[in-house]
Amino acid sequence: MTNKMWGGRFAKGPDAIMSKINASIDFDQKLYAEDIAGSKAHAQMLVSQGIITKADASAITKGLDEIKAEIEGGKFKFSQALEDIHLNIESRLKELIGDAAGRLHTARSRNDQVALDFRLFIRTAVDELCVRVKDVMLALAEKAEAEAATIMPGFTHLQVAQPITFGHHLMAYVEMLSRDLSRMQDARKRMNESPLGAAALAGTSYRIDRTATAKALGFAGPTRNSMDSVASRDFALEVLAACSICAINLSRLAEEIVIWSSSQFNFVKLSDKFTTGSSIMPQKRNPDAAELIRAKPGRILGAFIALSVVMKGLPLTYSKDMQEDKEQVFDALENMELALAAMAGMVRDMKPNQTAMKAAASTGFSTATDLADWLVQKLKMPFREAHHVSGRIVAMAEKKNVFLSQLSLAELQSVHGAIDASVFKVLSVEASVKSRISFGGTAPSNVKREAKRWLKILKVKTK
Ligand code: ARG
């Protein structure tokens, strides 16, 4: 049997393998709501422009609503022979309302239809992602405010570097996520133009009103070139790029949670809610959620690469290659949302172990820079020389196996005679973090202020 929607010039139906490779209904049925919304807006416009009758338009609208209910009630029979969601819905509409259904596709093509559906779907998903990103930021900022003065080691090369506060560390991710958020919002803004009415590729001779359909579907306006409208998927690429970067950022926090919750570090404790046990080792509490978030960039970045390769070198305008734009995008968006939701839950859930964090912050001679700074400020030493003197003191402490603050004044003076007892004020980890009041520094007063600032922004924004 030839395809009943376009088979007019065909004598024979497709080979079974052809049907299988050609059909997208197994995955593009996800677009049913967008397809119906687009068709309803199109029918409304056609009647307003006097292209179809009121009676046809209302039959179409009613029929589409019925189809939506059928799909949502699990009663709709999707057919592979009808290829995709567009033809499945139109064919069912014909069964329900008869000939009027055939007028819906006036001044439209599946090319602008699929471009529209895909944009609508991704736009909704991006809106949901933005809410999720803000929620992770909120969870982080709340924890940061509570832990603004909790001392932990800051690392470079994963070696103890300088004391910082846990709040400051968490706020670093708030900044990172705020850029992810703004990339997503930016992509949304750019993609918010309606391709509907571009028809196959060249526009149409009917007196359609593209501004009206754009407005009805919540777009800022219509796209300005019919060929670009049906040929472009950079809106999807841009969202995938933003998601990839966000997933990479999340994976770093996830990795830190894995490290922090290990028994060697013991910086945070995750509850039963976001961990799993081992089937053989009864003592285990595994940070599976964090590990899975750490893994998500694999598929999300994978989706970006897959679609980039599909689009690369494609001549204008639509080619069937572009049907391969959907599955990975769906998967990436779904997993991005899941990763963000799990991260928000995990951040709210984790309990810092302040004693272990502070003890670790005191190791590794983490206040050696403070000592050097003291030599510069108090003894007017050039920084390079102070660095050297401080280094010799570290070597002495290392040899004696004590913290810098545990060296006696006499021992310090054996390295440099001008050192006096006021140096001990800067050698503690508390004094160190307190002194870091430069803009963006880790001083608890800074961290509190920044956390409060973000909380205000986020609470206003998420309302
Ligand atoms: N299923 C197709 C897709 O997802 C819809 C567009 C088909 N257009 C066409 N001219 N065959 O890309």
Residues whose N, C-alpha, C, O or C-beta is under 5 A from the ligand:
A	BS01	LIG	S24 D84 R110 N111 V114 M322 Q323
